[in-house]
Amino acid sequence: MYRFIITLALMIIVTPVFAGDNDKAKSSQIIKEAKTTYKEVVKLNNAWRDTKKLIKKASEAHSKKNYEKSISLANQALNQSKMAIEQHNRQKDNYRFLGQ
């Protein structure tokens, strides 16, 4: 019975520590991916207005150890970057630019 109680107590204490490390790594990974994808969008000259702001806010939340918020913001930025690339690819042949 005592072993069960000790094991249960250890699980309660140790689990949040490992979960925090996992969230930190996940947050860092998503921010890195969002930044990389955003750089591609900038090269295409199709960056959306708020994407850079979202990446900045995600980085700030990460530095304040608010990993849940950081992950959410970074996912939004990553999604916007991916949609901007898709938008560029769909519309690149539909526009006639001056001089062409």
DRENKE-329315 format. One record per atom (N, C-alpha, C): x, y, z; residue in three letters. Coordinates in steps of 0.001 Angstrom, whole numbers, plus 500000, padded with zeros to 6 digits. Example, Ala and Ser with C-alpha at 12.3 -4.5 7.8 and 13.67 -1.06 7.14 Angstrom:
% residues 2
513190494310507800ALA
512300495500507800ALA
513200496700507800ALA
512850497750507080SER
513670498940507140SER
512900500030507870SER
END
This chain:
% residues 100
500819498812500000MET
500000500000500000MET
500870501262500000MET
501941501221500804TYR
502827502383500874TYR
503532502621499544TYR
503901501533498872ARG
504551501664497570ARG
503630502361496568ARG
502375502000496615PHE
501400502606495720PHE
501280504105495979PHE
501200504484497236ILE
501069505897497602ILE
502331506667497200ILE
503496506100497435ILE
504744506761497068ILE
504847506893495553ILE
504498505833494840THR
504531505875493376THR
503566506927492845THR
502382506971493395LEU
501393507959492982LEU
501876509379493262LEU
502466509585494427ALA
502984510909494784ALA
504115511322493835ALA
504990510405493514LEU
506077510711492571LEU
505551511048491183LEU
504543510331490759MET
503951510610489442MET
503349512004489410MET
502696512402490475ILE
502075513725490541ILE
503141514814490523ILE
504252514574491182ILE
505321515569491246ILE
506128515615489951ILE
506463514483489381VAL
507372514410488235VAL
506680514693486902VAL
505452514328486721THR
504761514485485441THR
504737515928484939THR
504415516931485746PRO
504441518303485234PRO
505829518760484784PRO
506872518246485409VAL
508229518620485012VAL
508503518156483592VAL
508162516901483293PHE
508379516383481944PHE
507453517045480943PHE
506230517320481327ALA
505291517991480427ALA
505788519389480096ALA
506361520099481062GLY
506893521434480829GLY
508042521414479833GLY
508924520439479948ASP
510036520315478999ASP
509527520006477608ASP
508499519175477527ASN
507921518821476229ASN
507269520038475581ASN
506535520830476364ASP
505904522042475844ASP
506950523055475401ASP
508030523161476156LYS
509099524092475804LYS
509714523711474464LYS
509990522442474281ALA
510578521961473022ALA
509600522141471869ALA
508330521823472113LYS
507316521973471066LYS
507163523438470677LYS
507130524312471657SER
507011525745471403SER
508191526237470573SER
509380525858470974SER
510589526262470254SER
510569525759468813SER
510157524517468611GLN
510102523913467284GLN
509106524640466380GLN
507930524932466895ILE
506900525576466076ILE
507304527017465740ILE
507901527712466692ILE
508363529076466415ILE
509419529056465315ILE
510342528121465404LYS
511392528002464388LYS
510782527720463016LYS
509825526811462967GLU
509162526475461705GLU
508380527678461159GLU
507717528416462042ALA
506962529605461616ALA
507899530661461040ALA
509049530867461686LYS
510021531844461182LYS
510557531442459814LYS
510874530168459641THR
511402529679458371THR
510375529839457254THR
509146529463457525THR
508084529575456527THR
507805531038456211THR
507857531893457219TYR
507630533323457008TYR
508710533926456103TYR
509943533481456272LYS
511028533964455412LYS
510765533613453946LYS
510199532425453709GLU
509837532032452344GLU
508766532963451780GLU
507795533311452611VAL
506707534189452188VAL
507245535584451851VAL
508183536067452649VAL
508774537381452398VAL
509494537379451051VAL
510193536282450742LYS
510872536167449451LYS
509878536197448292LYS
508682535677448523LEU
507636535689447494LEU
506928537038447420LEU
507259537917448345ASN
506653539239448424ASN
505133539150448643ASN
504747538238449517ASN
503327538020449778ASN
503063537866451285ASN
503827538568452106ALA
503661538455453555ALA
502362539115454000ALA
501663538449454890TRP
500440539011455435TRP
500786539952456584TRP
499892540865456875ARG
500132541950457819ARG
500496541475459224ARG
499785540542459779ASP
499934540203461196ASP
500871539041461484ASP
501374538368460483THR
502163537167460715THR
503425537463461522THR
504138538505461153LYS
505367538859461869LYS
505057539214463322LYS
503941539898463549LYS
503540540259464911LYS
503247539012465751LYS
502594538024465120LEU
502291536784465829LEU
503561536040466218LEU
504537536020465319ILE
505805535352465625ILE
506502536061466784ILE
506481537375466772LYS
507105538150467847LYS
506405537873469186LYS
505073537861469181LYS
504327537591470409LYS
504573536161470903LYS
504688535215469967ALA
504967533824470340ALA
506345533717470986ALA
507316534419470431SER
508662534406471007SER
508681535030472396SER
507928536104472573GLU
507847536750473889GLU
507186535829474913GLU
506112535170474510ALA
505435534236475418ALA
506359533072475767ALA
507136532614474800HIS
508088531523475043HIS
509139531957476064HIS
509649533169475912SER
510670533642476842SER
510109533847478256SER
508806534091478356LYS
508149534233479662LYS
507654532893480205LYS
508000531816479494LYS
507650530439479872LYS
506147530179479841LYS
505444530931479024ASN
504024530692478807ASN
503912529886477503ASN
504247528601477604TYR
504400527762476414TYR
503081527479475706TYR
502005527384476456GLU
500704527123475841GLU
500319528278474908GLU
500468529497475381LYS
500165530676474567LYS
501134530771473394LYS
502395530483473658SER
503423530531472620SER
503113529553471493SER
502726528357471844ILE
502388527340470844ILE
501194527789470017ILE
500184528330470676SER
498994528794469975SER
499326529902468977SER
500088530896469426LEU
500445532019468550LEU
501341531570467397LEU
502294530704467694ALA
503200530214466652ALA
502440529381465618ALA
501477528600466075ASN
500654527832465129ASN
499845528756464222ASN
499325529830464782GLN
498584530803463965GLN
499502531427462914GLN
500709531808463334ALA
501667532414462404ALA
502067531417461315ALA
502300530181461711LEU
502667529148460745LEU
501538528922459749LEU
500319528873460239ASN
499160528686459371ASN
499017529845458391ASN
499197531075458874GLN
499107532237457992GLN
500187532201456919GLN
501384531806457291SER
502473531725456317SER
502178530682455252SER
501679529538455674LYS
501341528486454707LYS
500217528943453772LYS
499232529639454316MET
498142530135453472MET
498636531214452512MET
499588532033452949ALA
500142533062452073ALA
500906532433450909ALA
501619531347451177ILE
502317530625450103ILE
501303530031449135ILE
500254529423449675GLU
499206528848448828GLU
498530529933447995GLU
498260531077448608GLN
497644532189447894GLN
498551532644446747GLN
499826532770447028HIS
500777533182445989HIS
500788532189444830HIS
500841530911445160ASN
500905529884444117ASN
499638529847443260ASN
498505530097443859ARG
497251530082443099ARG
497082531328442235ARG
497621532442442684GLN
497364533695441988GLN
498523534191441134GLN
499660533523441178LYS
500831534056440489LYS
500647534147438978LYS
499842533292438376ASP
499631533325436938ASP
498385534115436535ASP
497620534585437496ASN
496368535268437201ASN
496518536779437064ASN
497656537306437430TYR
497850538749437388TYR
498780539130436241TYR
498465540236435635ARG
499360540789434612ARG
500020542008435215ARG
501315541970435266PHE
502081543057435844PHE
502557543981434735PHE
502764545222435080LEU
503263546182434101LEU
504615545720433586LEU
504829545871432306GLY
506103545495431723GLY
506167544040431298GLY
505118543305431436GLN
505148541900431041GLN
504238541644429883GLN
END
